[in-house]
Each structure stands twice: as C-alpha cells, then as structure tokens.
Amino acid sequence: MKSVIYDLKDSFSTLITIIVYIGFYSVIGFYLFRGTFQGYANFPTVWNTYYQMTILLTTSNFPDIMLPAYN
C-alpha cells in the first residue's frame, strides 16, 4: 500500500503539469481564434476551449475539432 501512495505522489506532479499545460494553451487558443469561425464553433468560452484542448491532447475525437479548420 505504501508503494502505491508513493507512486501516486510522484504522478501528481506530472498530472498538475499536464493540467497547467492544457490551461495555458487553452487561453492562448481562445484569444487567438476568437474572431474566426473556428473560434465561434469550437472555442466559445475559455472553459469550453479547455475541454476541446483536452480532447485534442487525447485525440479521442480529433476529427470533430480539426476538420472544420480545413474549410
């Protein structure tokens, strides 16, 4: 049980780093695309942008976000 706790403690710093990374690029993406169609369609709020960036990071639903950009 102690080894699991130590592993989780080490993984926590990595998880926080990923959360901050997504948050930083979400704010940049929100302000960068706010005047475009992609901004209105995919990044209407900062929280929605964070959610969409998480999807892009995990590539779970990548085409739904990136295919409108090709138009």
Secondary structure, DSSP 8 states (H G I E B T S, - for coil): -HHHHHHHHHHHHHHHHHHHHHHHHHHHHHHHHTTSHHHHHH-SSHHHHHHHHHHHHHTSSHHHHHHHHH-
